[in-house]
Amino acid sequence: MAKELVVYFSVYGTAKIVAGEIAKQTGADIAEIEPVVPYDSNRDHYNALARLAKKEHDEDQRPKERT
Protein backbone atom coordinates (compact mmCIF):
# COMPACT_ATOMS: atom_id res chain seq x y z
CA MET A 1 0.00 0.00 0.00
CA ALA A 2 1.30 3.45 -0.90
CA LYS A 3 2.03 5.93 1.86
CA GLU A 4 0.25 9.28 1.65
CA LEU A 5 2.16 12.49 1.14
CA VAL A 6 0.96 16.00 1.92
CA VAL A 7 2.73 18.54 -0.31
CA TYR A 8 2.23 22.22 0.40
CA PHE A 9 3.38 25.70 -0.54
CA SER A 10 2.95 28.49 1.96
CA VAL A 11 3.94 32.14 1.78
CA TYR A 12 2.37 33.30 5.05
CA GLY A 13 2.50 30.01 6.99
CA THR A 14 -1.23 29.25 6.98
CA ALA A 15 -0.98 26.39 4.47
CA LYS A 16 1.95 24.99 6.45
CA ILE A 17 -0.18 24.78 9.60
CA VAL A 18 -3.09 23.15 7.76
CA ALA A 19 -0.81 20.71 5.93
CA GLY A 20 0.87 19.78 9.22
CA GLU A 21 -2.49 19.01 10.80
CA ILE A 22 -3.60 16.92 7.81
CA ALA A 23 -0.33 14.97 7.88
CA LYS A 24 -0.66 14.44 11.63
CA GLN A 25 -4.25 13.21 11.41
CA THR A 26 -3.63 10.92 8.44
CA GLY A 27 -0.14 9.67 9.29
CA ALA A 28 1.11 10.99 5.95
CA ASP A 29 4.57 12.27 5.20
CA ILE A 30 4.85 16.00 4.56
CA ALA A 31 6.95 17.99 2.09
CA GLU A 32 7.19 21.72 1.42
CA ILE A 33 7.59 23.22 -2.04
CA GLU A 34 10.27 25.89 -1.70
CA PRO A 35 10.98 28.26 -4.61
CA VAL A 36 14.60 29.21 -5.32
CA VAL A 37 13.65 32.88 -4.94
CA PRO A 38 11.32 33.21 -1.94
CA TYR A 39 8.12 35.19 -2.30
CA ASP A 40 7.75 38.36 -0.21
CA SER A 41 6.02 37.23 2.99
CA ASN A 42 5.35 40.75 4.27
CA ARG A 43 1.56 40.93 4.55
CA ASP A 44 1.72 44.68 3.87
CA HIS A 45 2.80 43.77 0.32
CA TYR A 46 -0.13 41.40 -0.29
CA ASN A 47 -1.50 43.27 -3.32
CA ALA A 48 1.87 43.12 -5.10
CA LEU A 49 2.12 39.40 -4.34
CA ALA A 50 -1.42 38.83 -5.63
CA ARG A 51 -0.55 40.63 -8.89
CA LEU A 52 2.56 38.48 -9.28
CA ALA A 53 0.59 35.29 -8.60
CA LYS A 54 -2.02 36.29 -11.20
CA LYS A 55 0.70 37.03 -13.77
CA GLU A 56 2.39 33.68 -13.11
CA HIS A 57 -0.95 31.89 -13.38
CA ASP A 58 -2.01 33.68 -16.57
CA GLU A 59 1.37 32.98 -18.22
CA ASP A 60 1.45 29.36 -16.95
CA GLN A 61 4.72 30.04 -15.15
CA ARG A 62 6.08 27.91 -12.35
CA PRO A 63 8.89 29.12 -10.08
CA LYS A 64 11.99 26.97 -9.91
CA GLU A 65 12.13 24.77 -6.83
CA ARG A 66 15.06 24.40 -4.48
CA THR A 67 16.64 20.97 -4.76
Distance bins in CASP14 RR format, pairs under 12 A and 6 or more apart:
PFRMAT RR
TARGET T0000
AUTHOR 0000-0000-0000
RMODE 2
METHOD distances of the structure
MODEL  1
2 28 0 0 0 0 0 1 0 0 0 0 0
2 29 0 0 0 0 0 1 0 0 0 0 0
3 23 0 0 0 0 0 1 0 0 0 0 0
3 26 0 0 0 0 0 1 0 0 0 0 0
3 27 0 0 0 0 1 0 0 0 0 0 0
3 28 1 0 0 1 0 0 0 0 0 0 0
3 29 1 0 0 1 0 0 0 0 0 0 0
3 30 0 0 0 0 0 1 0 0 0 0 0
3 31 0 0 0 0 0 1 0 0 0 0 0
4 19 0 0 0 0 0 1 0 0 0 0 0
4 22 0 0 0 0 1 0 0 0 0 0 0
4 23 0 0 0 0 1 0 0 0 0 0 0
4 24 0 0 0 0 0 1 0 0 0 0 0
4 25 0 0 0 0 0 1 0 0 0 0 0
4 26 1 0 1 0 0 0 0 0 0 0 0
4 27 1 0 0 1 0 0 0 0 0 0 0
4 28 1 1 0 0 0 0 0 0 0 0 0
4 29 1 0 0 1 0 0 0 0 0 0 0
4 30 0 0 0 0 1 0 0 0 0 0 0
4 31 0 0 0 0 0 1 0 0 0 0 0
5 19 0 0 0 0 0 1 0 0 0 0 0
5 22 0 0 0 0 0 1 0 0 0 0 0
5 23 0 0 0 0 1 0 0 0 0 0 0
5 26 0 0 0 0 1 0 0 0 0 0 0
5 27 0 0 0 0 0 1 0 0 0 0 0
5 28 1 0 1 0 0 0 0 0 0 0 0
5 29 1 0 1 0 0 0 0 0 0 0 0
5 30 1 0 0 1 0 0 0 0 0 0 0
5 31 1 0 0 1 0 0 0 0 0 0 0
5 32 0 0 0 0 0 1 0 0 0 0 0
5 33 0 0 0 0 0 1 0 0 0 0 0
6 15 0 0 0 0 0 1 0 0 0 0 0
6 16 0 0 0 0 0 1 0 0 0 0 0
6 17 0 0 0 0 0 1 0 0 0 0 0
6 18 0 0 0 0 1 0 0 0 0 0 0
6 19 1 0 1 0 0 0 0 0 0 0 0
6 20 1 0 0 1 0 0 0 0 0 0 0
6 21 0 0 0 0 1 0 0 0 0 0 0
6 22 1 0 1 0 0 0 0 0 0 0 0
6 23 1 0 1 0 0 0 0 0 0 0 0
6 24 0 0 0 0 1 0 0 0 0 0 0
6 25 0 0 0 0 0 1 0 0 0 0 0
6 26 1 0 0 1 0 0 0 0 0 0 0
6 27 0 0 0 0 1 0 0 0 0 0 0
6 28 1 0 1 0 0 0 0 0 0 0 0
6 29 1 0 0 1 0 0 0 0 0 0 0
6 30 1 0 1 0 0 0 0 0 0 0 0
6 31 1 0 0 1 0 0 0 0 0 0 0
6 32 0 0 0 0 1 0 0 0 0 0 0
6 33 0 0 0 0 0 1 0 0 0 0 0
7 15 0 0 0 0 0 1 0 0 0 0 0
7 16 0 0 0 0 0 1 0 0 0 0 0
7 19 1 0 0 1 0 0 0 0 0 0 0
7 20 0 0 0 0 0 1 0 0 0 0 0
7 22 0 0 0 0 0 1 0 0 0 0 0
7 23 0 0 0 0 0 1 0 0 0 0 0
7 28 0 0 0 0 1 0 0 0 0 0 0
7 29 0 0 0 0 1 0 0 0 0 0 0
7 30 1 0 0 1 0 0 0 0 0 0 0
7 31 1 0 1 0 0 0 0 0 0 0 0
7 32 1 0 0 1 0 0 0 0 0 0 0
7 33 1 0 0 1 0 0 0 0 0 0 0
7 34 0 0 0 0 0 1 0 0 0 0 0
7 65 0 0 0 0 0 1 0 0 0 0 0
8 14 0 0 0 0 1 0 0 0 0 0 0
8 15 1 0 1 0 0 0 0 0 0 0 0
8 16 1 0 0 1 0 0 0 0 0 0 0
8 17 0 0 0 0 1 0 0 0 0 0 0
8 18 1 0 0 1 0 0 0 0 0 0 0
8 19 1 1 0 0 0 0 0 0 0 0 0
8 20 1 0 0 1 0 0 0 0 0 0 0
8 21 0 0 0 0 0 1 0 0 0 0 0
8 22 0 0 0 0 1 0 0 0 0 0 0
8 23 0 0 0 0 1 0 0 0 0 0 0
8 28 0 0 0 0 0 1 0 0 0 0 0
8 29 0 0 0 0 0 1 0 0 0 0 0
8 30 1 0 0 1 0 0 0 0 0 0 0
8 31 1 0 0 1 0 0 0 0 0 0 0
8 32 1 0 0 1 0 0 0 0 0 0 0
8 33 1 0 0 1 0 0 0 0 0 0 0
8 34 0 0 0 0 0 1 0 0 0 0 0
9 15 1 0 0 1 0 0 0 0 0 0 0
9 16 0 0 0 0 1 0 0 0 0 0 0
9 18 0 0 0 0 0 1 0 0 0 0 0
9 19 0 0 0 0 1 0 0 0 0 0 0
9 31 0 0 0 0 0 1 0 0 0 0 0
9 32 1 0 0 1 0 0 0 0 0 0 0
9 33 1 0 1 0 0 0 0 0 0 0 0
9 34 0 0 0 0 1 0 0 0 0 0 0
9 35 0 0 0 0 1 0 0 0 0 0 0
9 38 0 0 0 0 0 1 0 0 0 0 0
9 39 0 0 0 0 1 0 0 0 0 0 0
9 53 0 0 0 0 0 1 0 0 0 0 0
9 62 0 0 0 0 0 1 0 0 0 0 0
9 63 0 0 0 0 1 0 0 0 0 0 0
9 65 0 0 0 0 1 0 0 0 0 0 0
9 66 0 0 0 0 0 1 0 0 0 0 0
10 16 1 0 1 0 0 0 0 0 0 0 0
10 17 0 0 0 0 1 0 0 0 0 0 0
10 18 0 0 0 0 1 0 0 0 0 0 0
10 19 1 0 0 1 0 0 0 0 0 0 0
10 20 0 0 0 0 0 1 0 0 0 0 0
10 30 0 0 0 0 0 1 0 0 0 0 0
10 31 0 0 0 0 0 1 0 0 0 0 0
10 32 1 0 0 1 0 0 0 0 0 0 0
10 33 0 0 0 0 1 0 0 0 0 0 0
10 34 0 0 0 0 1 0 0 0 0 0 0
10 35 0 0 0 0 0 1 0 0 0 0 0
10 38 0 0 0 0 0 1 0 0 0 0 0
10 39 0 0 0 0 1 0 0 0 0 0 0
10 41 0 0 0 0 1 0 0 0 0 0 0
11 32 0 0 0 0 0 1 0 0 0 0 0
11 33 0 0 0 0 0 1 0 0 0 0 0
11 34 0 0 0 0 0 1 0 0 0 0 0
11 35 0 0 0 0 1 0 0 0 0 0 0
11 38 0 0 0 0 1 0 0 0 0 0 0
11 39 1 0 1 0 0 0 0 0 0 0 0
11 40 1 0 0 1 0 0 0 0 0 0 0
11 41 1 0 1 0 0 0 0 0 0 0 0
11 42 0 0 0 0 1 0 0 0 0 0 0
11 43 0 0 0 0 1 0 0 0 0 0 0
11 45 0 0 0 0 0 1 0 0 0 0 0
11 46 0 0 0 0 1 0 0 0 0 0 0
11 48 0 0 0 0 0 1 0 0 0 0 0
11 49 1 0 0 1 0 0 0 0 0 0 0
11 50 0 0 0 0 0 1 0 0 0 0 0
11 52 0 0 0 0 0 1 0 0 0 0 0
11 53 0 0 0 0 1 0 0 0 0 0 0
11 63 0 0 0 0 0 1 0 0 0 0 0
12 18 0 0 0 0 0 1 0 0 0 0 0
12 39 0 0 0 0 1 0 0 0 0 0 0
12 40 0 0 0 0 0 1 0 0 0 0 0
12 41 1 0 0 1 0 0 0 0 0 0 0
12 42 0 0 0 0 1 0 0 0 0 0 0
12 43 1 0 0 1 0 0 0 0 0 0 0
12 44 0 0 0 0 0 1 0 0 0 0 0
12 45 0 0 0 0 0 1 0 0 0 0 0
12 46 0 0 0 0 1 0 0 0 0 0 0
12 49 0 0 0 0 1 0 0 0 0 0 0
13 19 0 0 0 0 1 0 0 0 0 0 0
13 20 0 0 0 0 0 1 0 0 0 0 0
13 32 0 0 0 0 0 1 0 0 0 0 0
13 39 0 0 0 0 0 1 0 0 0 0 0
13 41 0 0 0 0 1 0 0 0 0 0 0
13 43 0 0 0 0 0 1 0 0 0 0 0
14 20 0 0 0 0 0 1 0 0 0 0 0
14 21 0 0 0 0 0 1 0 0 0 0 0
14 41 0 0 0 0 0 1 0 0 0 0 0
14 43 0 0 0 0 0 1 0 0 0 0 0
15 21 0 0 0 0 0 1 0 0 0 0 0
15 22 0 0 0 0 0 1 0 0 0 0 0
15 30 0 0 0 0 0 1 0 0 0 0 0
15 32 0 0 0 0 1 0 0 0 0 0 0
15 33 0 0 0 0 1 0 0 0 0 0 0
16 22 0 0 0 0 0 1 0 0 0 0 0
16 23 0 0 0 0 0 1 0 0 0 0 0
16 30 0 0 0 0 1 0 0 0 0 0 0
16 31 0 0 0 0 0 1 0 0 0 0 0
16 32 1 0 0 1 0 0 0 0 0 0 0
16 33 0 0 0 0 0 1 0 0 0 0 0
16 34 0 0 0 0 0 1 0 0 0 0 0
16 41 0 0 0 0 0 1 0 0 0 0 0
17 23 0 0 0 0 0 1 0 0 0 0 0
17 24 0 0 0 0 0 1 0 0 0 0 0
17 30 0 0 0 0 0 1 0 0 0 0 0
18 24 0 0 0 0 0 1 0 0 0 0 0
18 25 0 0 0 0 0 1 0 0 0 0 0
18 30 0 0 0 0 0 1 0 0 0 0 0
19 25 0 0 0 0 0 1 0 0 0 0 0
19 26 0 0 0 0 0 1 0 0 0 0 0
19 28 0 0 0 0 1 0 0 0 0 0 0
19 29 0 0 0 0 0 1 0 0 0 0 0
19 30 1 0 1 0 0 0 0 0 0 0 0
19 31 0 0 0 0 1 0 0 0 0 0 0
19 32 0 0 0 0 1 0 0 0 0 0 0
19 33 0 0 0 0 0 1 0 0 0 0 0
20 26 0 0 0 0 1 0 0 0 0 0 0
20 27 0 0 0 0 0 1 0 0 0 0 0
20 28 0 0 0 0 1 0 0 0 0 0 0
20 29 0 0 0 0 0 1 0 0 0 0 0
20 30 1 0 1 0 0 0 0 0 0 0 0
20 31 0 0 0 0 0 1 0 0 0 0 0
20 32 0 0 0 0 0 1 0 0 0 0 0
21 27 0 0 0 0 0 1 0 0 0 0 0
21 28 0 0 0 0 0 1 0 0 0 0 0
21 30 0 0 0 0 0 1 0 0 0 0 0
22 28 1 0 0 1 0 0 0 0 0 0 0
22 29 0 0 0 0 0 1 0 0 0 0 0
22 30 0 0 0 0 1 0 0 0 0 0 0
23 29 1 0 0 1 0 0 0 0 0 0 0
23 30 1 0 1 0 0 0 0 0 0 0 0
23 31 0 0 0 0 1 0 0 0 0 0 0
23 32 0 0 0 0 0 1 0 0 0 0 0
24 30 0 0 0 0 1 0 0 0 0 0 0
31 65 0 0 0 0 0 1 0 0 0 0 0
31 66 0 0 0 0 0 1 0 0 0 0 0
32 38 0 0 0 0 0 1 0 0 0 0 0
32 65 0 0 0 0 1 0 0 0 0 0 0
32 66 0 0 0 0 1 0 0 0 0 0 0
33 39 0 0 0 0 0 1 0 0 0 0 0
33 62 0 0 0 0 1 0 0 0 0 0 0
33 63 0 0 0 0 1 0 0 0 0 0 0
33 64 0 0 0 0 0 1 0 0 0 0 0
33 65 1 0 0 1 0 0 0 0 0 0 0
33 66 0 0 0 0 1 0 0 0 0 0 0
33 67 0 0 0 0 0 1 0 0 0 0 0
34 63 0 0 0 0 1 0 0 0 0 0 0
34 64 0 0 0 0 0 1 0 0 0 0 0
34 65 1 0 0 1 0 0 0 0 0 0 0
34 66 1 0 1 0 0 0 0 0 0 0 0
34 67 0 0 0 0 1 0 0 0 0 0 0
35 41 0 0 0 0 0 1 0 0 0 0 0
35 52 0 0 0 0 0 1 0 0 0 0 0
35 53 0 0 0 0 0 1 0 0 0 0 0
35 56 0 0 0 0 0 1 0 0 0 0 0
35 61 0 0 0 0 0 1 0 0 0 0 0
35 62 0 0 0 0 1 0 0 0 0 0 0
35 63 1 1 0 0 0 0 0 0 0 0 0
35 64 1 0 0 1 0 0 0 0 0 0 0
35 65 1 0 0 1 0 0 0 0 0 0 0
35 66 1 0 0 1 0 0 0 0 0 0 0
35 67 0 0 0 0 0 1 0 0 0 0 0
36 62 0 0 0 0 0 1 0 0 0 0 0
36 63 1 0 0 1 0 0 0 0 0 0 0
36 64 1 0 1 0 0 0 0 0 0 0 0
36 65 1 0 0 1 0 0 0 0 0 0 0
36 66 1 0 1 0 0 0 0 0 0 0 0
36 67 0 0 0 0 1 0 0 0 0 0 0
37 52 0 0 0 0 0 1 0 0 0 0 0
37 63 1 0 0 1 0 0 0 0 0 0 0
37 64 1 0 0 1 0 0 0 0 0 0 0
37 65 0 0 0 0 0 1 0 0 0 0 0
37 66 0 0 0 0 1 0 0 0 0 0 0
38 49 0 0 0 0 0 1 0 0 0 0 0
38 63 0 0 0 0 1 0 0 0 0 0 0
38 64 0 0 0 0 0 1 0 0 0 0 0
38 65 0 0 0 0 0 1 0 0 0 0 0
38 66 0 0 0 0 1 0 0 0 0 0 0
39 45 0 0 0 0 1 0 0 0 0 0 0
39 46 0 0 0 0 0 1 0 0 0 0 0
39 48 0 0 0 0 0 1 0 0 0 0 0
39 49 1 0 0 1 0 0 0 0 0 0 0
39 50 0 0 0 0 0 1 0 0 0 0 0
39 52 1 0 0 1 0 0 0 0 0 0 0
39 53 0 0 0 0 1 0 0 0 0 0 0
39 56 0 0 0 0 0 1 0 0 0 0 0
39 63 0 0 0 0 1 0 0 0 0 0 0
40 46 0 0 0 0 1 0 0 0 0 0 0
40 47 0 0 0 0 0 1 0 0 0 0 0
40 48 1 0 0 1 0 0 0 0 0 0 0
40 49 1 0 1 0 0 0 0 0 0 0 0
40 50 0 0 0 0 0 1 0 0 0 0 0
40 51 0 0 0 0 0 1 0 0 0 0 0
40 52 0 0 0 0 1 0 0 0 0 0 0
40 53 0 0 0 0 0 1 0 0 0 0 0
41 48 0 0 0 0 0 1 0 0 0 0 0
41 49 0 0 0 0 1 0 0 0 0 0 0
42 48 0 0 0 0 1 0 0 0 0 0 0
42 49 0 0 0 0 1 0 0 0 0 0 0
43 49 0 0 0 0 1 0 0 0 0 0 0
43 50 0 0 0 0 0 1 0 0 0 0 0
45 51 0 0 0 0 0 1 0 0 0 0 0
45 52 0 0 0 0 1 0 0 0 0 0 0
46 52 0 0 0 0 0 1 0 0 0 0 0
46 53 0 0 0 0 0 1 0 0 0 0 0
47 53 0 0 0 0 0 1 0 0 0 0 0
47 54 0 0 0 0 0 1 0 0 0 0 0
48 54 0 0 0 0 0 1 0 0 0 0 0
48 55 0 0 0 0 0 1 0 0 0 0 0
49 55 0 0 0 0 0 1 0 0 0 0 0
49 56 0 0 0 0 0 1 0 0 0 0 0
50 56 0 0 0 0 0 1 0 0 0 0 0
50 57 0 0 0 0 0 1 0 0 0 0 0
51 57 0 0 0 0 0 1 0 0 0 0 0
51 58 0 0 0 0 0 1 0 0 0 0 0
52 58 0 0 0 0 0 1 0 0 0 0 0
52 59 0 0 0 0 0 1 0 0 0 0 0
52 61 0 0 0 0 1 0 0 0 0 0 0
52 63 0 0 0 0 1 0 0 0 0 0 0
53 59 0 0 0 0 0 1 0 0 0 0 0
53 61 0 0 0 0 0 1 0 0 0 0 0
53 62 0 0 0 0 0 1 0 0 0 0 0
53 63 0 0 0 0 0 1 0 0 0 0 0
54 61 0 0 0 0 0 1 0 0 0 0 0
55 61 1 0 0 1 0 0 0 0 0 0 0
55 63 0 0 0 0 0 1 0 0 0 0 0
56 62 1 0 0 1 0 0 0 0 0 0 0
56 63 1 0 0 1 0 0 0 0 0 0 0
57 63 0 0 0 0 0 1 0 0 0 0 0
END
